[in-house]
Amino acid sequence: MISDYLAQIDEHVNFLHATRKPPFNVHFHLHQGCEIFFLIRGDVNYIVEKTVYPIQYGDLIITNEHEIHKP
């Protein structure tokens, strides 16, 4: 029963561990579903819609499928 549930989650969850070093350029984008961004190194300005969030190590950003965003 649990393994069936986990298999369904795996179909809908994408994972990316990005190790880019500044300067890097990510364009504004949207997703089907939410994005969870957890910063494990450095300082980043994360833009959601027209708001800039200065984030640092350990901060977590969650955006929904209607919010245009970029780190």
PDB file of N, CA, C, O and CB in Angstrom:
ATOM      1  N   MET A   1       0.824  -1.191   0.000  1.00  0.00           N
ATOM      2  CA  MET A   1       0.000   0.000   0.000  1.00  0.00           C
ATOM      3  C   MET A   1       0.872   1.261   0.000  1.00  0.00           C
ATOM      4  O   MET A   1       0.668   2.146  -0.830  1.00  0.00           O
ATOM      5  CB  MET A   1      -0.940  -0.005   1.211  1.00  0.00           C
ATOM      6  N   ILE A   2       1.832   1.354   0.909  1.00  0.00           N
ATOM      7  CA  ILE A   2       2.722   2.518   0.973  1.00  0.00           C
ATOM      8  C   ILE A   2       3.554   2.627  -0.303  1.00  0.00           C
ATOM      9  O   ILE A   2       3.760   3.728  -0.815  1.00  0.00           O
ATOM     10  CB  ILE A   2       3.648   2.427   2.205  1.00  0.00           C
ATOM     11  N   SER A   3       4.033   1.490  -0.820  1.00  0.00           N
ATOM     12  CA  SER A   3       4.860   1.542  -2.029  1.00  0.00           C
ATOM     13  C   SER A   3       4.071   2.057  -3.222  1.00  0.00           C
ATOM     14  O   SER A   3       4.637   2.735  -4.079  1.00  0.00           O
ATOM     15  CB  SER A   3       5.429   0.162  -2.342  1.00  0.00           C
ATOM     16  N   ASP A   4       2.788   1.757  -3.300  1.00  0.00           N
ATOM     17  CA  ASP A   4       1.940   2.288  -4.374  1.00  0.00           C
ATOM     18  C   ASP A   4       1.834   3.802  -4.259  1.00  0.00           C
ATOM     19  O   ASP A   4       1.900   4.513  -5.262  1.00  0.00           O
ATOM     20  CB  ASP A   4       0.531   1.649  -4.330  1.00  0.00           C
ATOM     21  N   TYR A   5       1.672   4.289  -3.041  1.00  0.00           N
ATOM     22  CA  TYR A   5       1.578   5.723  -2.802  1.00  0.00           C
ATOM     23  C   TYR A   5       2.879   6.415  -3.193  1.00  0.00           C
ATOM     24  O   TYR A   5       2.852   7.456  -3.849  1.00  0.00           O
ATOM     25  CB  TYR A   5       1.244   6.003  -1.330  1.00  0.00           C
ATOM     26  N   LEU A   6       4.019   5.849  -2.796  1.00  0.00           N
ATOM     27  CA  LEU A   6       5.311   6.446  -3.133  1.00  0.00           C
ATOM     28  C   LEU A   6       5.556   6.433  -4.633  1.00  0.00           C
ATOM     29  O   LEU A   6       6.142   7.378  -5.163  1.00  0.00           O
ATOM     30  CB  LEU A   6       6.436   5.710  -2.419  1.00  0.00           C
ATOM     31  N   ALA A   7       5.129   5.402  -5.324  1.00  0.00           N
ATOM     32  CA  ALA A   7       5.273   5.351  -6.779  1.00  0.00           C
ATOM     33  C   ALA A   7       4.469   6.473  -7.429  1.00  0.00           C
ATOM     34  O   ALA A   7       4.923   7.069  -8.406  1.00  0.00           O
ATOM     35  CB  ALA A   7       4.818   3.980  -7.324  1.00  0.00           C
ATOM     36  N   GLN A   8       3.297   6.767  -6.907  1.00  0.00           N
ATOM     37  CA  GLN A   8       2.489   7.862  -7.448  1.00  0.00           C
ATOM     38  C   GLN A   8       3.165   9.205  -7.212  1.00  0.00           C
ATOM     39  O   GLN A   8       3.128  10.079  -8.079  1.00  0.00           O
ATOM     40  CB  GLN A   8       1.089   7.860  -6.819  1.00  0.00           C
ATOM     41  N   ILE A   9       3.779   9.376  -6.055  1.00  0.00           N
ATOM     42  CA  ILE A   9       4.498  10.623  -5.778  1.00  0.00           C
ATOM     43  C   ILE A   9       5.650  10.784  -6.754  1.00  0.00           C
ATOM     44  O   ILE A   9       5.859  11.872  -7.290  1.00  0.00           O
ATOM     45  CB  ILE A   9       5.019  10.649  -4.324  1.00  0.00           C
ATOM     46  N   ASP A  10       6.401   9.717  -6.993  1.00  0.00           N
ATOM     47  CA  ASP A  10       7.546   9.782  -7.902  1.00  0.00           C
ATOM     48  C   ASP A  10       7.146  10.218  -9.305  1.00  0.00           C
ATOM     49  O   ASP A  10       7.946  10.829 -10.013  1.00  0.00           O
ATOM     50  CB  ASP A  10       8.233   8.434  -7.967  1.00  0.00           C
ATOM     51  N   GLU A  11       5.929   9.916  -9.710  1.00  0.00           N
ATOM     52  CA  GLU A  11       5.449  10.323 -11.032  1.00  0.00           C
ATOM     53  C   GLU A  11       5.232  11.827 -11.111  1.00  0.00           C
ATOM     54  O   GLU A  11       5.213  12.386 -12.207  1.00  0.00           O
ATOM     55  CB  GLU A  11       4.154   9.597 -11.372  1.00  0.00           C
ATOM     56  N   HIS A  12       5.068  12.490  -9.975  1.00  0.00           N
ATOM     57  CA  HIS A  12       4.692  13.904  -9.956  1.00  0.00           C
ATOM     58  C   HIS A  12       5.728  14.828  -9.345  1.00  0.00           C
ATOM     59  O   HIS A  12       5.525  16.041  -9.309  1.00  0.00           O
ATOM     60  CB  HIS A  12       3.426  14.061  -9.220  1.00  0.00           C
ATOM     61  N   VAL A  13       6.830  14.283  -8.865  1.00  0.00           N
ATOM     62  CA  VAL A  13       7.853  15.097  -8.215  1.00  0.00           C
ATOM     63  C   VAL A  13       9.131  15.048  -9.034  1.00  0.00           C
ATOM     64  O   VAL A  13       9.633  13.974  -9.367  1.00  0.00           O
ATOM     65  CB  VAL A  13       8.113  14.613  -6.766  1.00  0.00           C
ATOM     66  N   ASN A  14       9.646  16.224  -9.352  1.00  0.00           N
ATOM     67  CA  ASN A  14      10.932  16.334 -10.039  1.00  0.00           C
ATOM     68  C   ASN A  14      11.935  16.927  -9.065  1.00  0.00           C
ATOM     69  O   ASN A  14      11.591  17.805  -8.274  1.00  0.00           O
ATOM     70  CB  ASN A  14      10.820  17.206 -11.337  1.00  0.00           C
ATOM     71  N   PHE A  15      13.159  16.460  -9.119  1.00  0.00           N
ATOM     72  CA  PHE A  15      14.205  16.918  -8.224  1.00  0.00           C
ATOM     73  C   PHE A  15      15.391  17.396  -9.051  1.00  0.00           C
ATOM     74  O   PHE A  15      15.818  16.727  -9.992  1.00  0.00           O
ATOM     75  CB  PHE A  15      14.627  15.798  -7.244  1.00  0.00           C
ATOM     76  N   LEU A  16      15.910  18.542  -8.693  1.00  0.00           N
ATOM     77  CA  LEU A  16      17.087  19.075  -9.364  1.00  0.00           C
ATOM     78  C   LEU A  16      18.011  19.669  -8.310  1.00  0.00           C
ATOM     79  O   LEU A  16      17.610  20.551  -7.551  1.00  0.00           O
ATOM     80  CB  LEU A  16      16.698  20.142 -10.437  1.00  0.00           C
ATOM     81  N   HIS A  17      19.222  19.193  -8.266  1.00  0.00           N
ATOM     82  CA  HIS A  17      20.235  19.767  -7.385  1.00  0.00           C
ATOM     83  C   HIS A  17      21.164  20.574  -8.277  1.00  0.00           C
ATOM     84  O   HIS A  17      22.051  20.023  -8.929  1.00  0.00           O
ATOM     85  CB  HIS A  17      21.020  18.653  -6.568  1.00  0.00           C
ATOM     86  N   ALA A  18      20.955  21.873  -8.298  1.00  0.00           N
ATOM     87  CA  ALA A  18      21.739  22.752  -9.160  1.00  0.00           C
ATOM     88  C   ALA A  18      22.984  23.204  -8.420  1.00  0.00           C
ATOM     89  O   ALA A  18      22.915  23.642  -7.272  1.00  0.00           O
ATOM     90  CB  ALA A  18      20.905  23.970  -9.620  1.00  0.00           C
ATOM     91  N   THR A  19      24.107  23.095  -9.082  1.00  0.00           N
ATOM     92  CA  THR A  19      25.377  23.494  -8.460  1.00  0.00           C
ATOM     93  C   THR A  19      26.031  24.615  -9.250  1.00  0.00           C
ATOM     94  O   THR A  19      27.254  24.671  -9.379  1.00  0.00           O
ATOM     95  CB  THR A  19      26.334  22.292  -8.359  1.00  0.00           C
ATOM     96  N   ARG A  20      25.221  25.487  -9.765  1.00  0.00           N
ATOM     97  CA  ARG A  20      25.752  26.605 -10.543  1.00  0.00           C
ATOM     98  C   ARG A  20      26.508  27.559  -9.643  1.00  0.00           C
ATOM     99  O   ARG A  20      26.176  27.731  -8.470  1.00  0.00           O
ATOM    100  CB  ARG A  20      24.627  27.344 -11.276  1.00  0.00           C
ATOM    101  N   LYS A  21      27.515  28.168 -10.205  1.00  0.00           N
ATOM    102  CA  LYS A  21      28.262  29.187  -9.470  1.00  0.00           C
ATOM    103  C   LYS A  21      27.970  30.543 -10.106  1.00  0.00           C
ATOM    104  O   LYS A  21      27.860  30.644 -11.327  1.00  0.00           O
ATOM    105  CB  LYS A  21      29.803  28.882  -9.474  1.00  0.00           C
ATOM    106  N   PRO A  22      27.845  31.583  -9.288  1.00  0.00           N
ATOM    107  CA  PRO A  22      27.568  32.905  -9.842  1.00  0.00           C
ATOM    108  C   PRO A  22      28.685  33.355 -10.764  1.00  0.00           C
ATOM    109  O   PRO A  22      29.826  32.934 -10.576  1.00  0.00           O
ATOM    110  CB  PRO A  22      27.372  33.923  -8.724  1.00  0.00           C
ATOM    111  N   PRO A  23      28.409  34.184 -11.742  1.00  0.00           N
ATOM    112  CA  PRO A  23      27.056  34.633 -12.061  1.00  0.00           C
ATOM    113  C   PRO A  23      26.318  33.599 -12.902  1.00  0.00           C
ATOM    114  O   PRO A  23      26.912  32.972 -13.779  1.00  0.00           O
ATOM    115  CB  PRO A  23      27.098  35.973 -12.797  1.00  0.00           C
ATOM    116  N   PHE A  24      25.051  33.424 -12.642  1.00  0.00           N
ATOM    117  CA  PHE A  24      24.241  32.559 -13.477  1.00  0.00           C
ATOM    118  C   PHE A  24      22.947  33.287 -13.793  1.00  0.00           C
ATOM    119  O   PHE A  24      22.519  34.175 -13.056  1.00  0.00           O
ATOM    120  CB  PHE A  24      23.967  31.193 -12.786  1.00  0.00           C
ATOM    121  N   ASN A  25      22.340  32.901 -14.885  1.00  0.00           N
ATOM    122  CA  ASN A  25      21.140  33.591 -15.335  1.00  0.00           C
ATOM    123  C   ASN A  25      20.033  32.574 -15.559  1.00  0.00           C
ATOM    124  O   ASN A  25      20.112  31.745 -16.466  1.00  0.00           O
ATOM    125  CB  ASN A  25      21.413  34.399 -16.627  1.00  0.00           C
ATOM    126  N   VAL A  26      19.019  32.642 -14.740  1.00  0.00           N
ATOM    127  CA  VAL A  26      17.827  31.820 -14.912  1.00  0.00           C
ATOM    128  C   VAL A  26      16.723  32.768 -15.333  1.00  0.00           C
ATOM    129  O   VAL A  26      16.494  33.789 -14.685  1.00  0.00           O
ATOM    130  CB  VAL A  26      17.450  31.021 -13.595  1.00  0.00           C
ATOM    131  N   HIS A  27      16.048  32.438 -16.402  1.00  0.00           N
ATOM    132  CA  HIS A  27      14.965  33.289 -16.900  1.00  0.00           C
ATOM    133  C   HIS A  27      13.698  33.084 -16.064  1.00  0.00           C
ATOM    134  O   HIS A  27      13.521  32.049 -15.423  1.00  0.00           O
ATOM    135  CB  HIS A  27      14.680  32.987 -18.392  1.00  0.00           C
ATOM    136  N   PHE A  28      12.828  34.091 -16.087  1.00  0.00           N
ATOM    137  CA  PHE A  28      11.529  33.944 -15.449  1.00  0.00           C
ATOM    138  C   PHE A  28      10.815  32.740 -16.057  1.00  0.00           C
ATOM    139  O   PHE A  28      10.912  32.495 -17.259  1.00  0.00           O
ATOM    140  CB  PHE A  28      10.678  35.236 -15.608  1.00  0.00           C
ATOM    141  N   HIS A  29      10.100  31.995 -15.222  1.00  0.00           N
ATOM    142  CA  HIS A  29       9.423  30.808 -15.717  1.00  0.00           C
ATOM    143  C   HIS A  29       8.231  30.447 -14.820  1.00  0.00           C
ATOM    144  O   HIS A  29       8.067  30.975 -13.720  1.00  0.00           O
ATOM    145  CB  HIS A  29      10.407  29.631 -15.800  1.00  0.00           C
ATOM    146  N   LEU A  30       7.417  29.537 -15.331  1.00  0.00           N
ATOM    147  CA  LEU A  30       6.278  28.954 -14.622  1.00  0.00           C
ATOM    148  C   LEU A  30       6.399  27.434 -14.709  1.00  0.00           C
ATOM    149  O   LEU A  30       7.151  26.912 -15.532  1.00  0.00           O
ATOM    150  CB  LEU A  30       4.910  29.452 -15.222  1.00  0.00           C
ATOM    151  N   HIS A  31       5.667  26.736 -13.868  1.00  0.00           N
ATOM    152  CA  HIS A  31       5.640  25.278 -13.884  1.00  0.00           C
ATOM    153  C   HIS A  31       4.203  24.801 -13.798  1.00  0.00           C
ATOM    154  O   HIS A  31       3.314  25.544 -13.384  1.00  0.00           O
ATOM    155  CB  HIS A  31       6.478  24.694 -12.725  1.00  0.00           C
ATOM    156  N   GLN A  32       3.985  23.565 -14.191  1.00  0.00           N
ATOM    157  CA  GLN A  32       2.723  22.909 -13.863  1.00  0.00           C
ATOM    158  C   GLN A  32       2.924  22.344 -12.469  1.00  0.00           C
ATOM    159  O   GLN A  32       3.595  21.325 -12.306  1.00  0.00           O
ATOM    160  CB  GLN A  32       2.323  21.779 -14.922  1.00  0.00           C
ATOM    161  N   GLY A  33       2.364  22.975 -11.484  1.00  0.00           N
ATOM    162  CA  GLY A  33       2.559  22.570 -10.105  1.00  0.00           C
ATOM    163  C   GLY A  33       3.438  23.556  -9.370  1.00  0.00           C
ATOM    164  O   GLY A  33       3.806  24.598  -9.913  1.00  0.00           O
ATOM    165  N   CYS A  34       3.772  23.230  -8.146  1.00  0.00           N
ATOM    166  CA  CYS A  34       4.564  24.105  -7.284  1.00  0.00           C
ATOM    167  C   CYS A  34       6.056  23.856  -7.457  1.00  0.00           C
ATOM    168  O   CYS A  34       6.480  22.781  -7.880  1.00  0.00           O
ATOM    169  CB  CYS A  34       4.170  23.906  -5.825  1.00  0.00           C
ATOM    170  N   GLU A  35       6.843  24.877  -7.120  1.00  0.00           N
ATOM    171  CA  GLU A  35       8.288  24.712  -7.042  1.00  0.00           C
ATOM    172  C   GLU A  35       8.706  24.977  -5.604  1.00  0.00           C
ATOM    173  O   GLU A  35       8.261  25.941  -4.981  1.00  0.00           O
ATOM    174  CB  GLU A  35       9.033  25.668  -8.039  1.00  0.00           C
ATOM    175  N   ILE A  36       9.563  24.115  -5.092  1.00  0.00           N
ATOM    176  CA  ILE A  36      10.152  24.297  -3.772  1.00  0.00           C
ATOM    177  C   ILE A  36      11.632  24.561  -3.996  1.00  0.00           C
ATOM    178  O   ILE A  36      12.341  23.725  -4.555  1.00  0.00           O
ATOM    179  CB  ILE A  36       9.914  23.043  -2.837  1.00  0.00           C
ATOM    180  N   PHE A  37      12.094  25.721  -3.559  1.00  0.00           N
ATOM    181  CA  PHE A  37      13.488  26.130  -3.735  1.00  0.00           C
ATOM    182  C   PHE A  37      14.097  26.246  -2.351  1.00  0.00           C
ATOM    183  O   PHE A  37      13.670  27.077  -1.550  1.00  0.00           O
ATOM    184  CB  PHE A  37      13.609  27.486  -4.534  1.00  0.00           C
ATOM    185  N   PHE A  38      15.096  25.414  -2.063  1.00  0.00           N
ATOM    186  CA  PHE A  38      15.786  25.425  -0.775  1.00  0.00           C
ATOM    187  C   PHE A  38      17.243  25.768  -1.025  1.00  0.00           C
ATOM    188  O   PHE A  38      17.946  25.049  -1.735  1.00  0.00           O
ATOM    189  CB  PHE A  38      15.649  24.051  -0.038  1.00  0.00           C
ATOM    190  N   LEU A  39      17.689  26.859  -0.443  1.00  0.00           N
ATOM    191  CA  LEU A  39      19.051  27.339  -0.690  1.00  0.00           C
ATOM    192  C   LEU A  39      20.021  26.676   0.288  1.00  0.00           C
ATOM    193  O   LEU A  39      19.881  26.807   1.504  1.00  0.00           O
ATOM    194  CB  LEU A  39      19.123  28.885  -0.561  1.00  0.00           C
ATOM    195  N   ILE A  40      21.000  25.968  -0.258  1.00  0.00           N
ATOM    196  CA  ILE A  40      21.969  25.280   0.587  1.00  0.00           C
ATOM    197  C   ILE A  40      23.339  25.946   0.586  1.00  0.00           C
ATOM    198  O   ILE A  40      24.238  25.521   1.312  1.00  0.00           O
ATOM    199  CB  ILE A  40      22.106  23.855   0.143  1.00  0.00           C
ATOM    200  N   ARG A  41      23.501  26.981  -0.220  1.00  0.00           N
ATOM    201  CA  ARG A  41      24.791  27.672  -0.247  1.00  0.00           C
ATOM    202  C   ARG A  41      24.612  29.068  -0.836  1.00  0.00           C
ATOM    203  O   ARG A  41      23.868  29.247  -1.800  1.00  0.00           O
ATOM    204  CB  ARG A  41      25.836  26.864  -1.065  1.00  0.00           C
ATOM    205  N   GLY A  42      25.285  30.045  -0.264  1.00  0.00           N
ATOM    206  CA  GLY A  42      25.325  31.383  -0.837  1.00  0.00           C
ATOM    207  C   GLY A  42      24.154  32.266  -0.458  1.00  0.00           C
ATOM    208  O   GLY A  42      23.371  31.957   0.440  1.00  0.00           O
ATOM    209  N   ASP A  43      24.064  33.364  -1.164  1.00  0.00           N
ATOM    210  CA  ASP A  43      22.981  34.339  -1.015  1.00  0.00           C
ATOM    211  C   ASP A  43      22.392  34.573  -2.399  1.00  0.00           C
ATOM    212  O   ASP A  43      23.125  34.689  -3.381  1.00  0.00           O
ATOM    213  CB  ASP A  43      23.491  35.691  -0.370  1.00  0.00           C
ATOM    214  N   VAL A  44      21.077  34.642  -2.473  1.00  0.00           N
ATOM    215  CA  VAL A  44      20.387  34.779  -3.758  1.00  0.00           C
ATOM    216  C   VAL A  44      19.239  35.762  -3.602  1.00  0.00           C
ATOM    217  O   VAL A  44      18.572  35.788  -2.567  1.00  0.00           O
ATOM    218  CB  VAL A  44      19.867  33.402  -4.269  1.00  0.00           C
ATOM    219  N   ASN A  45      19.012  36.560  -4.619  1.00  0.00           N
ATOM    220  CA  ASN A  45      17.769  37.328  -4.710  1.00  0.00           C
ATOM    221  C   ASN A  45      16.795  36.493  -5.514  1.00  0.00           C
ATOM    222  O   ASN A  45      17.057  36.173  -6.673  1.00  0.00           O
ATOM    223  CB  ASN A  45      17.994  38.746  -5.368  1.00  0.00           C
ATOM    224  N   TYR A  46      15.677  36.139  -4.910  1.00  0.00           N
ATOM    225  CA  TYR A  46      14.670  35.307  -5.563  1.00  0.00           C
ATOM    226  C   TYR A  46      13.485  36.211  -5.872  1.00  0.00           C
ATOM    227  O   TYR A  46      12.945  36.859  -4.975  1.00  0.00           O
ATOM    228  CB  TYR A  46      14.244  34.076  -4.661  1.00  0.00           C
ATOM    229  N   ILE A  47      13.085  36.257  -7.120  1.00  0.00           N
ATOM    230  CA  ILE A  47      12.018  37.161  -7.549  1.00  0.00           C
ATOM    231  C   ILE A  47      10.751  36.350  -7.812  1.00  0.00           C
ATOM    232  O   ILE A  47      10.758  35.398  -8.593  1.00  0.00           O
ATOM    233  CB  ILE A  47      12.439  37.960  -8.821  1.00  0.00           C
ATOM    234  N   VAL A  48       9.670  36.739  -7.150  1.00  0.00           N
ATOM    235  CA  VAL A  48       8.355  36.139  -7.365  1.00  0.00           C
ATOM    236  C   VAL A  48       7.426  37.276  -7.754  1.00  0.00           C
ATOM    237  O   VAL A  48       7.194  38.212  -6.990  1.00  0.00           O
ATOM    238  CB  VAL A  48       7.832  35.365  -6.081  1.00  0.00           C
ATOM    239  N   GLU A  49       6.889  37.160  -8.996  1.00  0.00           N
ATOM    240  CA  GLU A  49       6.085  38.244  -9.549  1.00  0.00           C
ATOM    241  C   GLU A  49       6.927  39.522  -9.552  1.00  0.00           C
ATOM    242  O   GLU A  49       7.949  39.573 -10.236  1.00  0.00           O
ATOM    243  CB  GLU A  49       4.763  38.441  -8.730  1.00  0.00           C
ATOM    244  N   LYS A  50       6.528  40.540  -8.814  1.00  0.00           N
ATOM    245  CA  LYS A  50       7.289  41.799  -8.809  1.00  0.00           C
ATOM    246  C   LYS A  50       7.994  42.042  -7.473  1.00  0.00           C
ATOM    247  O   LYS A  50       8.428  43.159  -7.191  1.00  0.00           O
ATOM    248  CB  LYS A  50       6.360  42.973  -9.118  1.00  0.00           C
ATOM    249  N   THR A  51       8.105  40.999  -6.656  1.00  0.00           N
ATOM    250  CA  THR A  51       8.722  41.151  -5.341  1.00  0.00           C
ATOM    251  C   THR A  51      10.059  40.427  -5.299  1.00  0.00           C
ATOM    252  O   THR A  51      10.168  39.281  -5.736  1.00  0.00           O
ATOM    253  CB  THR A  51       7.790  40.618  -4.238  1.00  0.00           C
ATOM    254  N   VAL A  52      11.074  41.102  -4.771  1.00  0.00           N
ATOM    255  CA  VAL A  52      12.410  40.520  -4.629  1.00  0.00           C
ATOM    256  C   VAL A  52      12.597  40.079  -3.178  1.00  0.00           C
ATOM    257  O   VAL A  52      12.414  40.859  -2.244  1.00  0.00           O
ATOM    258  CB  VAL A  52      13.524  41.542  -5.054  1.00  0.00           C
ATOM    259  N   TYR A  53      12.965  38.814  -3.017  1.00  0.00           N
ATOM    260  CA  TYR A  53      13.227  38.258  -1.699  1.00  0.00           C
ATOM    261  C   TYR A  53      14.720  37.942  -1.586  1.00  0.00           C
ATOM    262  O   TYR A  53      15.205  37.040  -2.268  1.00  0.00           O
ATOM    263  CB  TYR A  53      12.363  36.985  -1.447  1.00  0.00           C
ATOM    264  N   PRO A  54      15.453  38.661  -0.744  1.00  0.00           N
ATOM    265  CA  PRO A  54      16.859  38.293  -0.528  1.00  0.00           C
ATOM    266  C   PRO A  54      16.883  37.062   0.381  1.00  0.00           C
ATOM    267  O   PRO A  54      16.454  37.129   1.533  1.00  0.00           O
ATOM    268  CB  PRO A  54      17.683  39.492   0.107  1.00  0.00           C
ATOM    269  N   ILE A  55      17.383  35.947  -0.134  1.00  0.00           N
ATOM    270  CA  ILE A  55      17.409  34.731   0.667  1.00  0.00           C
ATOM    271  C   ILE A  55      18.850  34.300   0.908  1.00  0.00           C
ATOM    272  O   ILE A  55      19.762  34.661   0.164  1.00  0.00           O
ATOM    273  CB  ILE A  55      16.614  33.604  -0.024  1.00  0.00           C
ATOM    274  N   GLN A  56      19.024  33.536   1.948  1.00  0.00           N
ATOM    275  CA  GLN A  56      20.349  33.055   2.309  1.00  0.00           C
ATOM    276  C   GLN A  56      20.253  31.604   2.749  1.00  0.00           C
ATOM    277  O   GLN A  56      19.167  31.026   2.781  1.00  0.00           O
ATOM    278  CB  GLN A  56      20.972  33.925   3.423  1.00  0.00           C
ATOM    279  N   TYR A  57      21.390  31.023   3.085  1.00  0.00           N
ATOM    280  CA  TYR A  57      21.471  29.623   3.456  1.00  0.00           C
ATOM    281  C   TYR A  57      20.330  29.205   4.388  1.00  0.00           C
ATOM    282  O   TYR A  57      20.073  29.847   5.406  1.00  0.00           O
ATOM    283  CB  TYR A  57      22.804  29.345   4.113  1.00  0.00           C
ATOM    284  N   GLY A  58      19.656  28.118   4.017  1.00  0.00           N
ATOM    285  CA  GLY A  58      18.591  27.568   4.843  1.00  0.00           C
ATOM    286  C   GLY A  58      17.207  28.108   4.547  1.00  0.00           C
ATOM    287  O   GLY A  58      16.228  27.603   5.097  1.00  0.00           O
ATOM    288  N   ASP A  59      17.091  29.115   3.698  1.00  0.00           N
ATOM    289  CA  ASP A  59      15.776  29.662   3.368  1.00  0.00           C
ATOM    290  C   ASP A  59      15.066  28.776   2.355  1.00  0.00           C
ATOM    291  O   ASP A  59      15.700  28.123   1.526  1.00  0.00           O
ATOM    292  CB  ASP A  59      15.905  31.092   2.822  1.00  0.00           C
ATOM    293  N   LEU A  60      13.753  28.765   2.437  1.00  0.00           N
ATOM    294  CA  LEU A  60      12.905  27.945   1.584  1.00  0.00           C
ATOM    295  C   LEU A  60      11.873  28.840   0.917  1.00  0.00           C
ATOM    296  O   LEU A  60      11.217  29.642   1.584  1.00  0.00           O
ATOM    297  CB  LEU A  60      12.218  26.812   2.394  1.00  0.00           C
ATOM    298  N   ILE A  61      11.727  28.706  -0.388  1.00  0.00           N
ATOM    299  CA  ILE A  61      10.725  29.450  -1.160  1.00  0.00           C
ATOM    300  C   ILE A  61       9.812  28.421  -1.831  1.00  0.00           C
ATOM    301  O   ILE A  61      10.294  27.458  -2.427  1.00  0.00           O
ATOM    302  CB  ILE A  61      11.402  30.409  -2.231  1.00  0.00           C
ATOM    303  N   ILE A  62       8.515  28.623  -1.735  1.00  0.00           N
ATOM    304  CA  ILE A  62       7.556  27.770  -2.440  1.00  0.00           C
ATOM    305  C   ILE A  62       6.720  28.668  -3.332  1.00  0.00           C
ATOM    306  O   ILE A  62       6.090  29.613  -2.858  1.00  0.00           O
ATOM    307  CB  ILE A  62       6.650  26.955  -1.441  1.00  0.00           C
ATOM    308  N   THR A  63       6.713  28.372  -4.628  1.00  0.00           N
ATOM    309  CA  THR A  63       5.889  29.135  -5.567  1.00  0.00           C
ATOM    310  C   THR A  63       4.831  28.217  -6.158  1.00  0.00           C
ATOM    311  O   THR A  63       5.054  27.019  -6.332  1.00  0.00           O
ATOM    312  CB  THR A  63       6.758  29.770  -6.692  1.00  0.00           C
ATOM    313  N   ASN A  64       3.687  28.793  -6.462  1.00  0.00           N
ATOM    314  CA  ASN A  64       2.629  27.987  -7.076  1.00  0.00           C
ATOM    315  C   ASN A  64       2.685  28.108  -8.596  1.00  0.00           C
ATOM    316  O   ASN A  64       3.514  28.843  -9.133  1.00  0.00           O
ATOM    317  CB  ASN A  64       1.241  28.421  -6.556  1.00  0.00           C
ATOM    318  N   GLU A  65       1.820  27.401  -9.274  1.00  0.00           N
ATOM    319  CA  GLU A  65       1.880  27.338 -10.736  1.00  0.00           C
ATOM    320  C   GLU A  65       1.433  28.625 -11.420  1.00  0.00           C
ATOM    321  O   GLU A  65       1.521  28.731 -12.643  1.00  0.00           O
ATOM    322  CB  GLU A  65       1.035  26.201 -11.227  1.00  0.00           C
ATOM    323  N   HIS A  66       0.959  29.600 -10.659  1.00  0.00           N
ATOM    324  CA  HIS A  66       0.502  30.860 -11.246  1.00  0.00           C
ATOM    325  C   HIS A  66       1.468  32.013 -11.009  1.00  0.00           C
ATOM    326  O   HIS A  66       1.226  33.125 -11.478  1.00  0.00           O
ATOM    327  CB  HIS A  66      -0.848  31.219 -10.691  1.00  0.00           C
ATOM    328  N   GLU A  67       2.562  31.763 -10.284  1.00  0.00           N
ATOM    329  CA  GLU A  67       3.512  32.823  -9.945  1.00  0.00           C
ATOM    330  C   GLU A  67       4.750  32.712 -10.813  1.00  0.00           C
ATOM    331  O   GLU A  67       5.473  31.718 -10.750  1.00  0.00           O
ATOM    332  CB  GLU A  67       3.895  32.760  -8.457  1.00  0.00           C
ATOM    333  N   ILE A  68       4.993  33.733 -11.622  1.00  0.00           N
ATOM    334  CA  ILE A  68       6.205  33.758 -12.421  1.00  0.00           C
ATOM    335  C   ILE A  68       7.360  34.075 -11.478  1.00  0.00           C
ATOM    336  O   ILE A  68       7.234  34.938 -10.610  1.00  0.00           O
ATOM    337  CB  ILE A  68       6.108  34.805 -13.592  1.00  0.00           C
ATOM    338  N   HIS A  69       8.486  33.380 -11.645  1.00  0.00           N
ATOM    339  CA  HIS A  69       9.559  33.485 -10.670  1.00  0.00           C
ATOM    340  C   HIS A  69      10.912  33.160 -11.270  1.00  0.00           C
ATOM    341  O   HIS A  69      11.010  32.611 -12.368  1.00  0.00           O
ATOM    342  CB  HIS A  69       9.288  32.575  -9.506  1.00  0.00           C
ATOM    343  N   LYS A  70      11.956  33.510 -10.529  1.00  0.00           N
ATOM    344  CA  LYS A  70      13.329  33.159 -10.901  1.00  0.00           C
ATOM    345  C   LYS A  70      14.265  33.484  -9.753  1.00  0.00           C
ATOM    346  O   LYS A  70      14.049  34.443  -9.013  1.00  0.00           O
ATOM    347  CB  LYS A  70      13.767  33.906 -12.184  1.00  0.00           C
ATOM    348  N   PRO A  71      15.315  32.672  -9.610  1.00  0.00           N
ATOM    349  CA  PRO A  71      16.354  33.042  -8.653  1.00  0.00           C
ATOM    350  C   PRO A  71      17.307  34.041  -9.307  1.00  0.00           C
ATOM    351  O   PRO A  71      18.263  34.488  -8.673  1.00  0.00           O
ATOM    352  CB  PRO A  71      17.128  31.784  -8.155  1.00  0.00           C
TER     353      PRO A  71
END
